[in-house]
Amino acid sequence: MTTFTNASAVLARLVLGVVLIAHGWDKFAMTGLEGISGYFASIGIPAAGAAAPLVAAFEIIAGILIILGLGTRIVGGLLALQMLVAALTAHVAYGIFAANGGWELVGVIGAAGLLLAAHGAGAWSVDSVLAARRTTTTETRTPAYA
């Protein structure tokens, strides 16, 4: 991989992670869980009172993990799924543009999650460091039959 590829992966993870953390934090501190729970209930989300803090916490935790590049493929897949549910339940009826309540933001976030699930975090990530350690550890083990 080139330096440009690695740097762009880090930058993309950083931007996505910050956006997720901001949206999760908004649900806790600005809009508030009561407001989010009420909105979730109004659009038919089951167990809205439990779903709101779970969604908010997931967004914050996923943002941190994506920035670090830790568990990226799993987090990316879960993020894509969450954004698909958000698009279908809360945004599709309002068209594409986020300014009108549409699905464009959750679509872009979901697409980024899919990309991370498919390609991982890149070379400059905790995932990459852990993979290198596993490879080194596996290569230095003595086979049982030796």
Backbone as a printed PyTorch tensor [residue, N CA C, xyz], in Angstrom:
tensor([[[  0.8390,  -1.1900,   0.0000],
         [  0.0000,   0.0000,   0.0000],
         [  0.8810,   1.2500,   0.0000]],

        [[  0.4010,   2.2680,  -0.6270],
         [  1.1510,   3.5080,  -0.6970],
         [  0.8820,   4.3730,   0.5280]],

        [[  1.7420,   5.3430,   0.7280],
         [  1.5430,   6.2920,   1.8170],
         [  0.2200,   7.0220,   1.6330]],

        [[ -0.1120,   7.3910,   0.3880],
         [ -1.3830,   8.0700,   0.1260],
         [ -2.5630,   7.1920,   0.5340]],

        [[ -2.5300,   5.9130,   0.1820],
         [ -3.6060,   4.9910,   0.5340],
         [ -3.7560,   4.8920,   2.0440]],

        [[ -2.6420,   4.7300,   2.7380],
         [ -2.6860,   4.6150,   4.1950],
         [ -3.1720,   5.9030,   4.8520]],

        [[ -2.6610,   7.0250,   4.3900],
         [ -3.0550,   8.3120,   4.9730],
         [ -4.5250,   8.6080,   4.7020]],

        [[ -5.0010,   8.2900,   3.4970],
         [ -6.4090,   8.5550,   3.1900],
         [ -7.3270,   7.6610,   4.0150]],

        [[ -6.9190,   6.4340,   4.2860],
         [ -7.7200,   5.5440,   5.1400],
         [ -7.8160,   6.1020,   6.5530]],

        [[ -6.7120,   6.6040,   7.0820],
         [ -6.7220,   7.1940,   8.4240],
         [ -7.6090,   8.4310,   8.4430]],

        [[ -7.4720,   9.2870,   7.4610],
         [ -8.2780,  10.5040,   7.4060],
         [ -9.7690,  10.1730,   7.3030]],

        [[-10.1150,   9.2260,   6.4560],
         [-11.5170,   8.8290,   6.3120],
         [-12.0600,   8.2400,   7.6140]],

        [[-11.2520,   7.4020,   8.2780],
         [-11.6880,   6.8420,   9.5650],
         [-11.8660,   7.9360,  10.6010]],

        [[-10.9590,   8.9010,  10.6100],
         [-11.0380,  10.0060,  11.5620],
         [-12.3150,  10.8210,  11.3520]],

        [[-12.5980,  11.1830,  10.1130],
         [-13.8070,  11.9770,   9.8250],
         [-15.0590,  11.1890,  10.1920]],

        [[-15.1410,   9.9390,   9.7570],
         [-16.3050,   9.1160,  10.0650],
         [-16.4610,   8.9460,  11.5750]],

        [[-15.3570,   8.6590,  12.2560],
         [-15.4140,   8.4720,  13.7020],
         [-15.8950,   9.7160,  14.4310]],

        [[-15.4030,  10.8650,  14.0450],
         [-15.8220,  12.1230,  14.6810],
         [-17.3070,  12.3750,  14.4550]],

        [[-17.7810,  12.1270,  13.2300],
         [-19.2110,  12.3060,  12.9330],
         [-20.0510,  11.3790,  13.8040]],

        [[-19.6360,  10.1290,  13.9290],
         [-20.3920,   9.1800,  14.7520],
         [-20.3930,   9.5900,  16.2200]],

        [[-19.2340,   9.9640,  16.7350],
         [-19.1520,  10.3910,  18.1430],
         [-20.0520,  11.6030,  18.3670]],

        [[-20.0190,  12.5640,  17.4510],
         [-20.8540,  13.7590,  17.5930],
         [-22.3380,  13.4030,  17.6060]],

        [[-22.7610,  12.5090,  16.7310],
         [-24.1720,  12.1300,  16.6820],
         [-24.5850,  11.3370,  17.9160]],

        [[-23.7150,  10.4600,  18.3850],
         [-24.0160,   9.7320,  19.6170],
         [-24.0800,  10.6630,  20.8120]],

        [[-23.1170,  11.5720,  20.8960],
         [-23.0840,  12.5330,  21.9990],
         [-24.3240,  13.4190,  21.9770]],

        [[-24.7410,  13.8180,  20.7850],
         [-25.9550,  14.6280,  20.6500],
         [-27.1580,  13.9080,  21.2540]],

        [[-27.2510,  12.6280,  21.0300],
         [-28.3860,  11.8630,  21.5630],
         [-28.3680,  11.8260,  23.0880]],

        [[-27.1980,  11.8090,  23.6890],
         [-27.1040,  11.8100,  25.1440],
         [-27.2510,  13.2100,  25.7280]],

        [[-26.5210,  14.1660,  25.2000],
         [-26.3360,  15.4380,  25.8910],
         [-27.1130,  16.6140,  25.3160]],

        [[-27.3840,  16.6280,  24.0360],
         [-28.0060,  17.8030,  23.4400],
         [-29.5010,  17.5730,  23.2110]],

        [[-29.8310,  16.6940,  22.2910],
         [-31.2360,  16.3630,  22.0670],
         [-31.7960,  15.6520,  23.2880]],

        [[-30.9990,  14.7750,  23.8590],
         [-31.4000,  14.0390,  25.0610],
         [-32.0740,  12.7270,  24.7260]],

        [[-31.8570,  11.7580,  25.5910],
         [-32.4190,  10.4280,  25.3640],
         [-33.9370,  10.4390,  25.3990]],

        [[-34.5230,  11.3150,  26.1940],
         [-35.9860,  11.3950,  26.2500],
         [-36.5520,  11.8200,  24.8930]],

        [[-35.9190,  12.8240,  24.2890],
         [-36.3590,  13.2720,  22.9700],
         [-36.1560,  12.2070,  21.9050]],

        [[-35.0220,  11.5460,  21.9500],
         [-34.7380,  10.4860,  20.9750],
         [-35.6970,   9.3140,  21.1780]],

        [[-35.9270,   8.9430,  22.4390],
         [-36.8640,   7.8450,  22.7260],
         [-38.2560,   8.1820,  22.2110]],

        [[-38.6850,   9.4180,  22.4400],
         [-40.0020,   9.8450,  21.9510],
         [-40.0840,   9.7830,  20.4370]],

        [[-39.0280,  10.2200,  19.7750],
         [-39.0070,  10.1670,  18.3170],
         [-39.0280,   8.7190,  17.8450]],

        [[-38.2020,   7.8720,  18.4490],
         [-38.1800,   6.4580,  18.0740],
         [-39.5700,   5.8430,  18.2450]],

        [[-40.2390,   6.1430,  19.3580],
         [-41.5810,   5.6070,  19.5950],
         [-42.5600,   6.1140,  18.5330]],

        [[-42.4300,   7.3770,  18.1540],
         [-43.3590,   7.9610,  17.1760],
         [-43.2270,   7.3370,  15.7910]],

        [[-42.0730,   6.7730,  15.4750],
         [-41.8980,   6.1310,  14.1570],
         [-41.9930,   4.6050,  14.2470]],

        [[-42.3890,   4.1150,  15.4230],
         [-42.6620,   2.6860,  15.5620],
         [-41.4840,   1.8060,  15.9210]],

        [[-40.3960,   2.3850,  16.4100],
         [-39.2570,   1.5670,  16.8470],
         [-39.6700,   0.8450,  18.1330]],

        [[-39.5880,  -0.4750,  18.1610],
         [-39.9570,  -1.2000,  19.3790],
         [-38.9720,  -0.9110,  20.5140]],

        [[-39.4750,  -0.9230,  21.7380],
         [-38.6620,  -0.6760,  22.9420],
         [-37.8250,   0.5870,  22.7700]],

        [[-38.4770,   1.6640,  22.3710],
         [-37.7830,   2.9190,  22.0590],
         [-36.9620,   3.4250,  23.2430]],

        [[-37.4600,   3.2370,  24.4600],
         [-36.7290,   3.6870,  25.6470],
         [-35.4080,   2.9630,  25.8260]],

        [[-35.3210,   1.7160,  25.3980],
         [-34.0700,   0.9560,  25.4640],
         [-33.2340,   1.1710,  24.2020]],

        [[-33.8950,   1.3470,  23.0760],
         [-33.1790,   1.4930,  21.8120],
         [-32.3790,   2.7900,  21.7610]],

        [[-32.9340,   3.8700,  22.2870],
         [-32.2690,   5.1800,  22.1920],
         [-30.8750,   5.1780,  22.8290]],

        [[-30.7230,   4.7450,  24.0950],
         [-29.3670,   4.7500,  24.6540],
         [-28.4430,   3.7400,  23.9830]],

        [[-28.9870,   2.6330,  23.4930],
         [-28.1520,   1.6550,  22.7850],
         [-27.6190,   2.2350,  21.4820]],

        [[-28.4680,   2.9210,  20.7430],
         [-28.0420,   3.5380,  19.4840],
         [-26.9990,   4.6170,  19.7710]],

        [[-27.2640,   5.4590,  20.7670],
         [-26.3250,   6.5340,  21.1080],
         [-24.9740,   5.9690,  21.5440]],

        [[-25.0040,   4.9630,  22.4100],
         [-23.7580,   4.3550,  22.8880],
         [-23.0100,   3.6870,  21.7330]],

        [[-23.7450,   2.9890,  20.8690],
         [-23.0980,   2.3500,  19.7250],
         [-22.3920,   3.3820,  18.8570]],

        [[-23.0450,   4.5080,  18.6000],
         [-22.4280,   5.5200,  17.7460],
         [-21.1300,   6.0490,  18.3530]],

        [[-21.1130,   6.2820,  19.6520],
         [-19.8960,   6.7750,  20.3080],
         [-18.8040,   5.7090,  20.2890]],

        [[-19.1550,   4.5040,  20.6940],
         [-18.1690,   3.4210,  20.7450],
         [-17.6710,   3.0830,  19.3410]],

        [[-18.5750,   2.9940,  18.3710],
         [-18.1770,   2.7050,  16.9900],
         [-17.2550,   3.7930,  16.4610]],

        [[-17.5530,   5.0490,  16.7830],
         [-16.6980,   6.1480,  16.3360],
         [-15.2830,   6.0200,  16.8710]],

        [[-15.1760,   5.6850,  18.1410],
         [-13.8530,   5.5230,  18.7590],
         [-13.1100,   4.3420,  18.1260]],

        [[-13.8100,   3.2190,  17.9730],
         [-13.1740,   2.0320,  17.3930],
         [-12.7500,   2.2620,  15.9430]],

        [[-13.5650,   2.9800,  15.1830],
         [-13.2140,   3.2680,  13.7890],
         [-11.9960,   4.1810,  13.7280]],

        [[-11.9340,   5.1870,  14.5740],
         [-10.7570,   6.0600,  14.5940],
         [ -9.5020,   5.2500,  14.8950]],

        [[ -9.5900,   4.3520,  15.8700],
         [ -8.4430,   3.5190,  16.2280],
         [ -8.1460,   2.4500,  15.1730]],

        [[ -9.1630,   2.0840,  14.4190],
         [ -9.0060,   0.9790,  13.4760],
         [ -8.9930,  -0.3420,  14.2160]],

        [[ -9.8990,  -0.5010,  15.1610],
         [ -9.9620,  -1.6960,  16.0040],
         [-11.3080,  -2.3940,  15.8020]],

        [[-11.2670,  -3.6450,  15.3910],
         [-12.5040,  -4.3890,  15.1220],
         [-13.2690,  -3.7900,  13.9540]],

        [[-12.5320,  -3.2330,  13.0250],
         [-13.0980,  -2.3790,  11.9880],
         [-14.0830,  -3.0990,  11.0770]],

        [[-13.7780,  -4.3010,  10.6740],
         [-14.6890,  -5.0090,   9.7650],
         [-16.0200,  -5.3010,  10.4460]],

        [[-15.9920,  -5.7090,  11.6830],
         [-17.2240,  -6.0040,  12.4240],
         [-17.9970,  -4.7220,  12.6880]],

        [[-17.3070,  -3.7050,  13.1860],
         [-17.9520,  -2.4260,  13.4800],
         [-18.5360,  -1.8270,  12.1970]],

        [[-17.7950,  -1.9030,  11.1010],
         [-18.2930,  -1.3880,   9.8290],
         [-19.5720,  -2.0810,   9.3900]],

        [[-19.6140,  -3.3870,   9.5290],
         [-20.8160,  -4.1400,   9.1730],
         [-22.0060,  -3.7750,  10.0440]],

        [[-21.7740,  -3.6730,  11.3470],
         [-22.8530,  -3.2790,  12.2590],
         [-23.3280,  -1.8610,  11.9780]],

        [[-22.3840,  -0.9880,  11.6660],
         [-22.7350,   0.3910,  11.3370],
         [-23.5910,   0.4440,  10.0730]],

        [[-23.2140,  -0.3010,   9.0500],
         [-24.0030,  -0.3370,   7.8130],
         [-25.4220,  -0.8170,   8.0930]],

        [[-25.5430,  -1.8340,   8.9310],
         [-26.8570,  -2.3570,   9.2950],
         [-27.6740,  -1.3110,  10.0610]],

        [[-27.0430,  -0.6470,  11.0290],
         [-27.7520,   0.3780,  11.7950],
         [-28.2360,   1.5050,  10.8760]],

        [[-27.3920,   1.9170,   9.9350],
         [-27.7730,   3.0050,   9.0360],
         [-28.8720,   2.5740,   8.0690]],

        [[-28.8760,   1.3000,   7.6700],
         [-29.9590,   0.7920,   6.8290],
         [-31.2850,   0.8660,   7.5780]],

        [[-31.2890,   0.4370,   8.8340],
         [-32.5030,   0.5120,   9.6540],
         [-32.9350,   1.9650,   9.8220]],

        [[-31.9830,   2.8560,  10.1000],
         [-32.3100,   4.2710,  10.2470],
         [-32.8980,   4.8390,   8.9570]],

        [[-32.3010,   4.4830,   7.8320],
         [-32.8080,   4.9830,   6.5500],
         [-34.2380,   4.5130,   6.3120]],

        [[-34.4670,   3.2210,   6.5140],
         [-35.7850,   2.6540,   6.2190],
         [-36.8610,   3.1150,   7.1920]],

        [[-36.5040,   3.2940,   8.4560],
         [-37.5290,   3.6410,   9.4480],
         [-37.7390,   5.1360,   9.6100]],

        [[-36.7030,   5.9350,   9.3880],
         [-36.8160,   7.3490,   9.7360],
         [-36.5630,   8.3310,   8.6010]],

        [[-35.9610,   7.9040,   7.5000],
         [-35.4940,   8.8960,   6.5350],
         [-36.0140,   8.7490,   5.1060]],

        [[-36.2700,   7.5440,   4.6430],
         [-36.6410,   7.3320,   3.2410],
         [-37.8910,   8.1320,   2.8600]],

        [[-38.8400,   8.2310,   3.7460],
         [-40.0870,   8.9420,   3.4460],
         [-39.8750,  10.4200,   3.1400]],

        [[-38.7270,  10.9610,   3.5370],
         [-38.4580,  12.3890,   3.3440],
         [-37.5570,  12.6700,   2.1410]],

        [[-37.3000,  11.6710,   1.3230],
         [-36.4730,  11.8750,   0.1400],
         [-34.9950,  11.7280,   0.4560]],

        [[-34.1600,  12.2990,  -0.3960],
         [-32.7190,  12.1100,  -0.2530],
         [-32.0520,  13.1370,   0.6540]],

        [[-32.4410,  14.3890,   0.5820],
         [-31.6670,  15.4470,   1.2210],
         [-31.8280,  15.4760,   2.7430]],

        [[-30.6940,  15.4530,   3.4420],
         [-30.6880,  15.4490,   4.9050],
         [-31.3580,  16.6980,   5.4660]],

        [[-31.2470,  17.8180,   4.7850],
         [-31.8620,  19.0610,   5.2580],
         [-33.3790,  18.9270,   5.3750]],

        [[-33.9580,  18.0070,   4.6010],
         [-35.4000,  17.7530,   4.6550],
         [-35.7240,  16.5080,   5.4870]],

        [[-34.7330,  15.9540,   6.1840],
         [-34.9350,  14.7200,   6.9500],
         [-34.6790,  13.4700,   6.1420]],

        [[-34.1380,  13.6300,   4.9370],
         [-33.9120,  12.4980,   4.0470],
         [-32.7410,  11.6170,   4.4390]],

        [[-32.4440,  10.6630,   3.5770],
         [-31.5260,   9.5730,   3.9160],
         [-30.0810,   9.8100,   3.5130]],

        [[-29.7210,  10.9660,   2.9520],
         [-28.3670,  11.1170,   2.4040],
         [-27.2650,  10.9160,   3.4460]],

        [[-27.3840,  11.4560,   4.6440],
         [-26.3300,  11.3020,   5.6490],
         [-26.2130,   9.8500,   6.1030]],

        [[-27.3410,   9.2260,   6.4330],
         [-27.2550,   7.8280,   6.8720],
         [-26.8220,   6.9330,   5.7200]],

        [[-27.1450,   7.3180,   4.4880],
         [-26.6750,   6.5620,   3.3300],
         [-25.1700,   6.6150,   3.1860]],

        [[-24.6020,   7.8040,   3.3320],
         [-23.1470,   7.9610,   3.2240],
         [-22.4470,   7.2380,   4.3780]],

        [[-22.9710,   7.3790,   5.5880],
         [-22.3760,   6.6910,   6.7370],
         [-22.4750,   5.1770,   6.5530]],

        [[-23.6320,   4.6990,   6.0890],
         [-23.7970,   3.2670,   5.8350],
         [-22.8530,   2.7540,   4.7640]],

        [[-22.6700,   3.5400,   3.6980],
         [-21.7360,   3.1520,   2.6340],
         [-20.3060,   3.0960,   3.1690]],

        [[-19.9440,   4.0470,   4.0170],
         [-18.6080,   4.0240,   4.6320],
         [-18.4520,   2.7900,   5.5120]],

        [[-19.5070,   2.4390,   6.2420],
         [-19.4660,   1.2200,   7.0520],
         [-19.2660,  -0.0210,   6.2010]],

        [[-19.9650,  -0.0850,   5.0600],
         [-19.7820,  -1.2150,   4.1480],
         [-18.3560,  -1.2900,   3.6200]],

        [[-17.8100,  -0.1460,   3.2740],
         [-16.4350,  -0.0980,   2.7840],
         [-15.4560,  -0.6150,   3.8410]],

        [[-15.6570,  -0.1950,   5.0900],
         [-14.7920,  -0.6690,   6.1780],
         [-14.9670,  -2.1670,   6.4050]],

        [[-16.2100,  -2.6410,   6.3220],
         [-16.4620,  -4.0750,   6.5050],
         [-15.7740,  -4.8920,   5.4130]],

        [[-15.7660,  -4.3710,   4.2070],
         [-15.1820,  -5.1010,   3.0780],
         [-13.6630,  -5.0100,   3.0270]],

        [[-13.1070,  -3.8440,   3.3610],
         [-11.6770,  -3.6160,   3.1470],
         [-10.8590,  -3.4690,   4.4230]],

        [[-11.5060,  -3.3200,   5.5590],
         [-10.7760,  -3.1430,   6.8070],
         [-10.2800,  -1.7200,   6.9780]],

        [[ -9.4610,  -1.5260,   8.0040],
         [ -9.0320,  -0.1870,   8.4170],
         [ -7.8000,   0.3170,   7.6870]],

        [[ -7.0680,  -0.5630,   7.0570],
         [ -5.8320,  -0.1600,   6.4030],
         [ -4.6190,  -0.4650,   7.2650]],

        [[ -3.4560,  -0.1550,   6.7230],
         [ -2.1940,  -0.5270,   7.3670],
         [ -1.9130,   0.2570,   8.6430]],

        [[ -2.3880,   1.4830,   8.7200],
         [ -2.1230,   2.3110,   9.8990],
         [ -3.3020,   2.2120,  10.8520]],

        [[ -3.4270,   1.0680,  11.5100],
         [ -4.5580,   0.8140,  12.4000],
         [ -4.1610,  -0.1940,  13.4700]],

        [[ -4.9360,  -0.2300,  14.5300],
         [ -4.7190,  -1.2320,  15.5750],
         [ -4.9470,  -2.6250,  14.9970]],

        [[ -5.9490,  -2.7800,  14.1350],
         [ -6.1920,  -4.0840,  13.5020],
         [ -4.9380,  -4.5940,  12.7980]],

        [[ -4.2540,  -3.7220,  12.0870],
         [ -3.0470,  -4.1000,  11.3570],
         [ -1.9270,  -4.5180,  12.3060]],

        [[ -1.7680,  -3.7770,  13.3930],
         [ -0.7440,  -4.1090,  14.3910],
         [ -1.0380,  -5.4750,  15.0110]],

        [[ -2.3030,  -5.7040,  15.3620],
         [ -2.6810,  -6.9910,  15.9570],
         [ -2.4850,  -8.1390,  14.9710]],

        [[ -2.8120,  -7.9130,  13.7050],
         [ -2.6170,  -8.9550,  12.6850],
         [ -1.1390,  -9.2760,  12.5260]],

        [[ -0.2860,  -8.2590,  12.5550],
         [  1.1610,  -8.4830,  12.4340],
         [  1.6790,  -9.2690,  13.6340]],

        [[  1.1790,  -8.9640,  14.8110],
         [  1.5980,  -9.7110,  16.0120],
         [  1.1740, -11.1600,  15.9390]],

        [[ -0.0650, -11.4000,  15.4670],
         [ -0.5420, -12.7810,  15.3430],
         [  0.3150, -13.5540,  14.3500]],

        [[  0.6690, -12.9250,  13.2500],
         [  1.5050, -13.5760,  12.2380],
         [  2.8780, -13.8940,  12.8040]],

        [[  3.4740, -12.9470,  13.5050],
         [  4.7990, -13.1490,  14.0920],
         [  4.7510, -14.2580,  15.1290]],

        [[  3.7240, -14.2600,  15.9680],
         [  3.5910, -15.2840,  16.9990],
         [  3.4050, -16.6560,  16.3710]],

        [[  2.5790, -16.7480,  15.3380],
         [  2.3310, -18.0180,  14.6640],
         [  3.5890, -18.5230,  13.9950]],

        [[  4.3710, -17.6540,  13.3720],
         [  5.5680, -18.0680,  12.6660],
         [  6.6620, -18.5260,  13.6190]],

        [[  6.6890, -18.0250,  14.8490],
         [  7.7630, -18.3810,  15.7780],
         [  7.4270, -19.6070,  16.6180]],

        [[  6.2120, -20.1020,  16.5390],
         [  5.8510, -21.3060,  17.2780],
         [  6.5250, -22.5220,  16.6680]],

        [[  6.9190, -23.4450,  17.5210],
         [  7.4980, -24.6900,  17.0420],
         [  6.3760, -25.6650,  16.7990]],

        [[  6.3410, -26.2790,  15.6240],
         [  5.2920, -27.2610,  15.3350],
         [  5.3520, -28.4050,  16.3430]],

        [[  4.1930, -28.9650,  16.6770],
         [  4.0970, -30.0560,  17.6480],
         [  4.8230, -31.3000,  17.1770]],

        [[  4.9730, -31.5040,  15.8960],
         [  5.5910, -32.7120,  15.3550],
         [  7.1040, -32.5920,  15.2060]],

        [[  7.6840, -31.4290,  15.5210],
         [  9.1300, -31.2400,  15.3160],
         [  9.9590, -31.9340,  16.3600]]])
